[in-house]
Amino acid sequence: MVEGEAAIVTDDEKLQEIAKAFFDWGPTVKDGAFTHEYSAPSAGPPPWYVYEFTPKTVFGVATADPHGATRWRM
């Protein structure tokens, strides 16, 4: 499990950089969000906002012997 803070990215320059990672889909940046003429039906209509997640605490649980759990704090 990961705990942290999420914030909407609205900076056009940063969104343009992120959009490059989705070159095969080709979203455009408009008014601080992504837009495109089509997307997955489950995404709903545009605009689609991009979130930046900053983790604060991560919990891990082992699924094999010796079992156990741990926590990392950033």
C-alpha positions in Angstrom: 0.0 0.0 0.0 1.2 3.5 -0.8 0.1 6.6 1.1 0.9 10.1 0.0 -0.5 13.2 -1.6 -2.0 13.7 -5.1 -2.2 17.1 -6.8 -3.6 18.0 -10.2 -1.0 19.0 -12.8 -2.1 22.2 -14.6 1.2 23.6 -15.9 0.9 23.4 -19.7 4.7 22.9 -20.2 4.7 20.0 -17.8 1.5 18.5 -19.4 3.1 18.8 -22.8 6.1 16.7 -21.6 3.8 14.1 -20.1 1.7 13.9 -23.3 4.8 12.9 -25.2 4.7 9.6 -23.2 1.3 8.9 -24.7 2.4 9.6 -28.3 0.5 6.5 -29.6 -2.7 7.9 -28.2 -1.9 11.6 -29.0 -3.7 13.7 -26.4 -3.5 17.4 -26.7 -3.2 19.9 -23.8 -6.0 22.4 -23.3 -7.0 24.4 -20.3 -4.7 22.5 -17.9 -5.9 19.0 -18.9 -5.7 16.4 -21.6 -8.2 16.2 -24.4 -8.7 14.1 -27.5 -11.4 13.1 -29.9 -11.5 9.5 -28.5 -10.5 7.5 -25.5 -11.6 4.4 -23.5 -15.4 4.5 -22.8 -14.6 4.1 -19.1 -12.6 7.3 -19.1 -15.7 9.4 -19.7 -15.7 12.6 -21.7 -12.8 15.0 -21.8 -11.1 16.9 -20.2 -8.9 14.4 -18.4 -6.9 15.7 -15.5 -3.3 14.5 -14.8 -2.3 13.9 -11.2 1.2 13.9 -9.7 1.5 11.5 -6.7 4.1 12.1 -4.0 4.5 9.0 -1.8 5.0 9.5 1.9 4.7 6.0 3.3 4.9 2.6 1.7 3.8 -0.7 3.3 4.9 -4.1 2.1 3.7 -7.5 3.2 5.6 -10.7 2.4 3.6 -13.6 0.8 6.2 -16.3 1.4 8.2 -17.5 4.4 9.4 -16.0 6.6 6.4 -13.7 6.2 6.3 -10.3 7.9 5.7 -6.7 7.0 7.7 -3.6 6.7 7.2 0.2 6.2 9.2 2.7 4.3 8.9 6.5 4.9 10.0 9.0 2.4 
